[in-house]
């Protein structure tokens, strides 16, 4: 049996991937909204999102809206595939 993906398996990253997976491809969510949904601090969420982005599982798009910076987060096709594989491995393990 294959091991669970350690990038996704951390609690905070699993929660983030679960939330982003509900959006689907080509959709994104504002960083503050995701932070509120997950109940995480901005610094903690940023750290975990960076690890997911480094793995190619998510994208972060930084924009300027008016005079304020805004960050939008979305899942990639690689992220969807990794999350589906993670779920299948977890079901097999159970």
C-alpha distances in whole Angstrom, upper triangle without the diagonal:
4,7,9,12,15,18,17,16,19,21,24,22,20,23,25,22,23,26,26,24,27,29,28,28,32,33,33,34,37,35,38,37,33,34,36,33,30,33,33,35,36,35,31,31,32,30,26,27,28,25,23,26,25,22,24,22,26,30,32,36,39,42,46,47,51,51,48,44,41,38,35,32,30,26,25,24,21,21,21,18,16,17,16,12,12,13,11,8,10,11,8,8,12
4,7,9,11,14,14,13,17,19,22,19,18,21,22,20,20,24,24,22,25,27,25,26,29,30,30,31,34,32,35,34,30,31,33,31,28,31,30,32,33,32,29,28,28,26,23,24,25,21,20,23,22,18,20,19,23,26,29,32,35,39,42,44,47,47,44,41,38,34,32,29,26,23,22,21,18,18,18,15,13,14,14,10,10,12,10,7,10,12,10,9,13
4,6,8,11,11,10,13,16,19,16,15,19,20,18,19,22,22,21,24,26,25,25,29,29,29,30,32,30,32,32,28,29,31,28,26,28,27,29,30,29,25,25,26,23,20,22,22,18,18,21,20,16,19,18,21,25,27,31,33,37,40,42,45,45,42,39,36,32,30,27,25,22,22,21,18,17,18,15,12,13,14,10,9,12,11,8,9,12,11,9,13
4,6,9,8,7,10,13,15,13,11,15,16,14,15,19,19,17,20,23,22,23,26,26,26,26,28,27,29,28,24,25,27,25,22,24,23,26,26,26,22,21,23,20,17,18,19,16,15,18,18,15,17,15,18,22,24,28,31,34,37,39,42,42,39,35,33,29,27,24,22,19,19,19,16,14,15,13,10,10,11,9,6,9,10,6,7,11,11,9,12
4,5,6,6,9,12,14,11,10,14,14,12,14,17,17,16,19,21,20,20,23,24,23,24,26,24,26,26,22,23,25,23,20,23,22,24,24,23,20,19,20,18,14,15,16,13,11,14,14,11,13,12,15,18,21,25,27,31,34,35,39,39,36,32,30,26,24,21,19,16,16,16,13,11,13,12,8,9,11,9,6,10,11,9,10,13,14,13,15
4,5,5,7,10,12,10,10,14,14,13,15,18,18,17,21,22,22,22,25,25,24,24,25,23,25,25,22,22,24,23,20,22,20,22,22,21,17,17,18,15,12,14,14,11,11,14,13,11,14,13,15,19,21,24,27,30,33,35,38,38,35,31,29,25,24,21,20,17,18,18,15,13,15,15,11,11,14,12,10,13,15,12,12,16,16,15,17
4,6,7,10,10,7,8,12,11,10,13,15,15,15,19,20,19,19,22,22,20,21,22,20,22,22,19,19,22,20,17,20,18,19,19,18,15,14,14,12,9,10,11,7,7,10,10,8,11,9,12,15,17,21,23,26,30,31,35,34,31,28,25,22,20,17,16,14,15,16,13,11,13,13,10,10,14,12,10,13,16,14,14,18,19,18,20
4,6,8,9,5,5,9,9,7,10,12,12,12,15,17,17,18,20,20,19,19,21,19,21,20,17,17,20,18,15,18,16,19,19,18,15,14,15,13,10,11,12,9,8,11,12,10,12,9,11,15,17,21,23,26,29,31,34,34,31,28,25,21,20,16,15,13,14,15,12,9,11,12,8,8,11,11,8,10,13,12,12,15,16,16,17
4,6,8,7,6,9,11,10,11,14,15,15,17,20,20,21,24,23,22,22,23,21,23,22,19,19,21,19,16,18,17,19,20,19,16,15,17,15,11,13,15,12,11,15,15,13,15,13,15,19,20,24,26,29,33,34,37,37,33,30,28,24,23,19,18,16,17,18,16,13,14,15,11,10,13,12,8,10,13,11,10,14,15,13,15
4,6,5,6,9,10,10,12,14,15,16,18,20,21,22,25,23,22,21,22,19,21,21,17,16,19,17,14,16,14,16,17,16,12,12,14,12,9,12,13,11,11,14,15,14,16,14,15,19,19,23,25,28,31,32,35,35,31,28,26,23,22,18,19,17,19,20,18,15,17,17,14,13,16,15,12,14,17,15,13,17,19,17,18
4,6,5,6,9,10,11,12,14,15,17,19,20,22,24,23,21,20,21,18,19,19,15,14,16,14,11,13,12,14,16,16,12,11,14,13,10,12,15,13,13,16,17,16,18,16,16,19,20,23,25,28,31,31,35,34,31,28,25,22,21,18,18,17,20,21,20,16,17,19,16,13,16,17,13,14,17,16,14,17,19,17,18
4,5,5,6,9,10,11,12,14,16,17,19,21,22,20,18,17,17,15,16,15,12,11,13,12,8,10,8,11,12,12,9,8,11,10,7,9,12,11,11,14,16,15,17,14,14,17,17,20,21,25,27,28,31,31,27,24,22,19,18,15,16,15,18,20,19,15,17,19,16,14,17,18,15,16,19,19,17,20,22,21,21
4,5,5,6,8,10,10,12,14,16,17,18,20,18,16,16,17,14,16,16,12,12,15,13,10,13,11,13,14,13,10,9,11,10,6,7,10,8,7,11,13,12,13,11,11,14,15,18,20,23,26,27,30,30,27,24,21,18,16,13,13,12,15,17,15,12,13,15,12,11,14,15,12,14,17,17,15,18,21,20,20
4,5,5,6,9,10,10,13,15,16,17,20,18,17,16,18,16,18,17,13,14,16,13,11,14,13,16,17,17,14,12,14,13,10,11,14,12,10,13,15,14,15,12,12,16,17,20,23,26,29,29,33,33,29,26,23,20,18,15,14,13,15,16,15,11,12,14,11,9,12,13,10,10,14,14,12,15,17,17,17
4,6,5,6,9,10,11,13,15,17,19,17,16,14,16,14,15,14,10,11,12,10,7,10,10,14,15,16,13,10,13,14,10,11,14,14,12,15,17,16,17,13,13,16,17,20,22,24,27,27,31,31,27,25,22,18,17,14,14,13,16,18,17,13,14,16,14,11,14,16,13,13,16,17,15,17,20,19,19
4,5,5,6,8,10,11,13,15,16,14,12,11,13,11,13,12,8,9,11,9,7,11,10,13,13,14,11,8,11,12,8,8,12,11,9,12,15,14,14,11,10,12,13,16,18,21,24,24,27,28,24,21,18,15,13,10,10,10,13,15,15,11,12,15,13,11,14,16,14,14,18,18,17,19,22,22,22
4,5,5,6,9,10,11,12,15,13,12,12,14,13,16,14,11,13,15,12,11,14,14,17,16,17,15,12,13,14,10,9,12,12,9,11,14,12,12,8,8,12,13,16,19,22,25,25,29,30,26,23,20,17,14,11,9,8,10,12,12,8,9,11,10,7,10,12,11,11,15,15,15,17,19,20,20
4,6,5,7,9,10,13,16,14,13,13,16,15,17,14,11,13,14,11,10,14,15,18,18,19,17,14,16,17,13,13,16,15,12,15,18,16,16,12,12,15,16,19,22,24,27,27,31,31,28,25,22,19,16,13,11,10,13,14,14,11,10,13,11,8,10,13,11,10,14,15,14,15,18,19,19
4,5,5,7,10,12,14,12,11,10,12,12,13,11,8,11,11,8,8,12,13,16,16,18,16,13,15,16,13,12,16,16,13,15,18,17,16,13,12,14,15,17,19,21,24,24,27,28,25,22,19,16,13,11,10,9,13,15,16,12,12,15,14,11,13,16,15,14,17,19,18,19,22,22,22
4,5,5,7,9,11,9,8,8,11,11,14,12,9,12,13,11,11,15,15,17,16,18,17,13,14,16,13,11,14,15,11,12,16,15,14,10,8,10,12,14,17,19,22,22,26,27,23,21,17,14,11,8,6,6,9,12,13,9,9,13,13,10,13,15,15,14,18,19,19,20,23,24,24
4,5,5,8,11,10,10,11,14,15,17,15,12,15,17,14,14,17,18,21,20,22,20,16,18,19,16,14,17,16,13,14,17,16,14,10,10,12,15,17,20,22,25,25,29,30,27,24,21,18,14,11,8,6,9,10,11,8,7,10,11,8,9,13,12,12,15,17,16,17,20,21,22
4,6,9,12,10,10,11,14,15,17,14,12,15,16,13,13,17,18,21,21,23,21,18,20,21,18,16,20,20,16,17,21,19,18,14,13,15,17,18,21,23,26,25,29,30,27,25,21,18,15,12,10,9,12,13,15,12,10,13,14,11,12,16,15,14,17,19,18,19,22,23,23
4,7,8,6,7,8,12,14,16,13,11,15,16,13,14,18,19,21,20,23,21,18,19,21,18,16,19,19,16,16,20,19,17,14,12,13,14,15,18,20,23,22,25,27,24,22,18,16,12,10,8,8,11,12,15,12,10,14,15,13,14,18,18,17,20,22,21,22,25,26,26
4,7,6,8,11,14,16,19,16,14,18,19,17,17,21,22,24,23,25,23,20,20,22,19,17,19,20,16,16,19,18,15,12,11,13,15,16,19,21,24,24,27,29,26,24,20,18,14,11,8,7,9,9,12,10,8,11,13,12,12,16,16,16,18,21,21,21,24,26,26
4,5,8,11,15,17,20,18,16,20,21,19,20,23,23,25,24,25,24,20,21,22,20,17,19,19,15,15,18,16,13,11,10,11,13,14,18,19,23,23,26,28,26,23,20,17,13,11,7,6,6,7,10,9,8,11,13,13,13,16,17,18,20,22,23,23,26,27,28
4,7,10,14,16,19,17,16,20,21,20,21,24,24,25,23,25,25,21,21,23,21,17,19,20,17,15,19,18,15,13,11,10,12,12,15,16,20,20,23,25,23,21,17,15,11,10,7,8,8,9,13,12,11,14,16,16,17,20,21,21,23,26,26,27,29,31,32
4,7,10,13,16,14,13,17,18,16,18,21,21,23,21,23,23,19,19,21,19,16,18,20,16,16,19,19,16,14,11,10,11,11,15,15,18,18,21,23,21,19,15,13,9,8,6,8,10,12,14,13,12,16,17,16,18,21,21,21,24,26,26,27,29,31,31
4,7,9,12,11,10,13,15,14,15,18,18,19,17,19,19,16,15,18,17,13,16,18,15,14,17,18,15,13,10,9,9,9,12,13,16,15,19,21,18,16,12,10,6,5,4,7,10,13,15,13,13,17,18,17,19,22,21,22,24,26,26,27,30,31,31
4,6,9,7,7,10,11,11,12,15,15,16,14,17,17,13,14,17,16,13,16,18,15,15,19,19,17,15,11,11,10,10,12,13,15,15,18,19,16,14,11,8,5,5,7,10,13,16,18,15,16,19,20,18,20,23,22,22,26,27,26,28,31,31,31
4,6,5,6,9,10,11,12,14,14,14,12,15,16,12,13,16,16,13,15,18,16,15,19,20,19,17,13,12,10,9,10,11,13,12,15,16,13,11,7,6,4,6,9,13,16,19,20,18,19,22,22,21,23,26,25,25,29,30,29,31,34,34,34
4,5,5,6,9,10,11,12,11,11,8,11,12,9,9,13,12,10,13,15,14,14,17,19,18,16,13,12,9,10,10,12,13,13,17,17,13,11,8,5,6,6,10,13,16,20,20,18,19,22,22,20,23,26,24,25,28,29,28,30,33,33,33
4,5,5,6,9,10,10,10,10,8,12,13,10,11,14,14,13,16,18,17,17,21,22,21,19,16,15,13,13,13,14,15,14,17,17,13,12,9,8,9,10,13,16,20,23,24,21,22,26,25,23,26,28,26,27,30,31,30,32,35,34,34
4,5,5,6,9,10,11,12,11,14,15,12,13,16,16,14,17,19,18,18,22,23,22,19,16,16,14,14,15,16,17,16,18,19,16,14,11,10,10,10,12,15,19,22,23,20,20,24,24,21,24,27,25,25,28,30,28,30,33,33,32
4,5,5,6,8,9,11,10,13,12,9,11,14,12,11,14,16,14,15,19,19,19,16,13,14,12,14,15,16,18,18,21,21,18,16,12,10,9,8,10,13,16,19,20,17,17,21,20,18,21,23,21,21,25,26,24,26,29,29,29
4,6,5,6,5,7,7,10,9,7,9,12,11,11,14,16,15,16,19,20,20,18,15,16,14,15,16,17,19,19,22,21,18,16,13,11,11,11,13,15,19,22,22,19,20,23,22,20,23,25,23,23,27,27,26,28,31,30,30
4,5,5,7,9,9,13,12,10,13,16,15,14,18,20,19,20,23,24,23,21,18,19,17,18,18,20,21,20,22,22,19,18,15,14,14,13,16,18,22,25,25,22,22,26,24,22,25,27,25,24,28,29,27,29,32,31,31
4,6,8,11,12,15,14,11,14,17,15,14,18,19,18,19,22,23,22,19,17,18,17,19,20,21,23,22,25,25,22,20,17,15,14,13,15,16,20,22,23,19,20,23,22,19,21,24,22,21,25,26,24,25,29,28,27
4,5,9,10,13,11,9,12,14,12,12,16,17,15,17,20,20,21,18,16,18,17,19,20,22,24,24,26,26,23,21,18,16,15,13,15,16,19,22,22,18,19,22,20,17,20,22,20,19,23,24,22,23,27,26,25
4,7,9,12,10,9,13,14,13,14,17,18,18,20,23,23,24,21,19,20,19,21,21,23,25,24,27,26,23,21,19,17,17,16,18,19,23,26,25,22,23,26,24,21,24,26,23,23,27,27,24,26,30,28,28
4,6,8,6,6,10,11,10,12,15,16,16,18,20,21,22,19,18,19,17,20,20,22,23,23,26,25,22,20,18,16,16,15,17,19,22,25,24,21,22,25,23,21,24,25,23,23,27,27,24,27,30,28,28
4,5,5,6,8,10,11,12,14,16,17,18,20,22,23,21,19,19,17,19,18,21,22,22,25,23,20,18,16,15,16,16,19,20,23,27,26,23,25,27,25,23,27,28,25,26,30,30,28,30,33,31,31
4,6,5,6,9,10,10,12,14,15,16,18,20,21,19,17,17,14,16,15,17,18,19,21,20,16,14,13,12,13,13,17,19,22,25,25,22,24,27,25,23,27,28,26,27,30,30,29,31,34,33,33
4,6,5,6,9,10,11,13,15,15,17,19,20,19,17,17,15,17,16,19,20,21,24,22,18,16,15,14,15,15,18,20,22,26,25,22,24,27,24,23,27,28,26,27,31,30,29,32,34,32,33
4,5,5,6,9,10,11,13,14,16,17,19,18,16,17,15,18,18,21,22,24,26,25,21,19,17,15,16,15,18,18,21,24,23,20,22,25,22,21,24,25,22,24,27,27,25,28,30,29,29
4,5,5,6,9,10,11,12,14,16,16,15,13,14,12,15,15,18,20,21,24,23,20,17,15,12,13,11,14,15,18,21,20,17,19,22,20,18,22,23,21,22,25,25,24,27,29,28,28
4,6,5,6,9,10,10,12,14,15,14,12,12,10,13,13,16,18,20,23,21,18,15,13,11,12,11,14,15,17,21,20,17,20,22,20,19,23,24,22,24,27,27,26,29,31,30,31
4,6,5,7,9,10,11,13,15,14,13,14,12,15,16,19,21,23,26,25,21,18,17,14,15,13,16,16,18,21,20,17,20,22,19,19,23,23,21,23,26,25,24,28,30,28,29
4,5,5,6,9,10,11,13,11,11,12,12,16,17,20,23,24,27,27,23,20,18,15,15,12,14,14,16,19,17,14,17,19,16,15,19,20,17,19,22,22,21,24,26,25,26
4,5,5,6,8,10,10,9,8,9,8,12,13,17,20,21,25,24,21,17,15,12,11,9,10,11,13,16,15,12,15,17,15,15,18,19,17,19,23,22,22,25,27,26,27
4,5,5,6,9,10,10,9,9,9,12,13,17,20,22,25,24,21,18,16,13,13,11,12,13,14,17,15,13,17,18,16,17,20,21,19,22,24,24,24,27,29,28,29
4,5,5,6,9,9,9,11,12,15,17,20,23,26,29,28,25,21,20,16,16,13,14,13,14,16,14,12,16,17,14,15,18,18,16,19,22,21,21,24,26,25,26
4,5,5,6,5,6,8,10,14,16,20,23,25,28,28,25,21,19,15,14,11,11,9,10,13,11,8,12,13,11,11,15,15,14,16,19,19,19,22,24,23,25
4,5,5,6,5,6,7,11,13,17,20,22,26,26,23,19,17,13,12,10,10,9,9,12,11,9,13,14,13,14,17,18,17,19,22,22,22,25,27,26,28
4,5,8,8,9,11,14,16,19,23,25,29,28,25,22,20,16,16,13,14,12,12,14,12,11,15,16,14,15,19,18,18,21,23,22,23,26,27,27,29
4,6,8,10,13,16,18,22,25,28,31,31,28,24,22,19,17,14,13,11,10,12,9,8,12,12,10,12,15,15,14,17,19,18,20,23,24,23,26
4,6,7,11,13,16,20,23,25,29,29,27,23,21,17,15,12,11,9,7,9,7,7,10,11,10,12,15,15,15,18,20,20,21,24,25,25,27
4,7,10,14,17,20,24,25,29,29,26,23,20,16,14,11,9,6,5,8,6,4,7,9,7,9,12,12,12,15,17,17,18,21,22,23,24
4,7,10,13,16,20,21,25,25,23,19,16,13,10,7,6,4,5,9,8,6,9,12,11,11,14,16,15,17,20,20,21,23,25,25,27
4,6,10,13,17,18,22,22,20,16,14,10,8,6,5,6,7,10,11,9,12,15,14,15,18,19,19,21,23,24,25,27,29,29,31
4,6,10,13,15,19,19,16,13,10,6,6,5,7,9,10,14,14,13,15,18,18,18,21,22,22,23,26,27,27,29,32,32,33
4,6,10,12,16,16,14,10,8,6,5,6,8,11,12,16,17,16,18,21,21,21,24,25,25,27,29,30,30,33,35,35,36
4,7,10,13,13,11,7,6,4,7,9,12,15,16,20,20,19,21,24,24,24,27,29,28,30,33,33,33,36,38,38,39
4,6,10,10,8,6,5,6,8,11,14,17,19,22,23,22,24,27,27,27,30,32,31,32,35,36,36,38,41,41,42
4,6,6,6,4,6,9,11,15,17,21,22,26,27,26,27,31,31,30,33,35,35,36,39,40,39,42,44,44,45
4,6,5,6,6,10,11,15,18,22,23,27,28,27,28,32,32,31,34,36,35,36,39,41,40,42,45,45,45
4,6,8,10,13,15,19,22,25,27,30,32,31,32,35,35,35,37,40,39,40,43,44,44,46,48,49,49
4,7,10,13,16,20,23,26,28,32,33,31,33,36,36,35,38,41,40,41,44,45,44,46,49,49,49
4,6,10,13,17,20,24,26,29,30,28,30,34,33,32,35,38,36,37,41,42,41,43,46,46,46
4,7,10,14,17,20,22,26,27,25,27,30,30,29,32,34,33,34,38,38,38,40,43,42,43
4,7,10,13,17,19,23,24,22,24,27,27,26,29,31,30,31,34,35,35,37,39,39,40
4,7,10,14,16,20,20,18,20,24,23,22,25,27,26,28,31,32,31,33,36,36,37
4,7,10,13,16,18,16,17,21,20,20,22,25,24,25,28,29,29,31,33,34,34
4,7,10,14,14,12,14,17,17,16,19,21,20,21,24,25,25,27,30,30,31
4,7,10,12,9,10,14,14,13,16,18,18,19,22,23,23,25,27,28,29
4,7,8,6,7,10,10,10,12,15,15,16,18,20,20,22,24,25,26
4,5,5,6,9,10,10,12,14,15,16,18,20,21,23,24,25,27
4,5,5,6,9,10,11,12,14,15,17,18,20,21,23,24,26
4,6,5,6,9,10,11,12,14,15,16,18,20,21,22,24
4,5,5,6,8,10,10,12,14,15,16,18,20,21,22
4,5,5,6,9,10,11,12,14,15,17,18,20,21
4,5,5,6,9,10,11,12,14,15,16,18,20
4,5,5,6,9,10,10,12,14,15,16,18
4,5,5,6,9,10,10,12,14,15,16
4,5,5,6,9,10,11,12,14,15
4,5,5,6,9,10,10,12,14
4,5,5,6,9,10,10,12
4,5,5,6,9,10,11
4,5,5,6,9,10
4,5,5,6,9
4,5,5,6
4,5,5
4,5
4
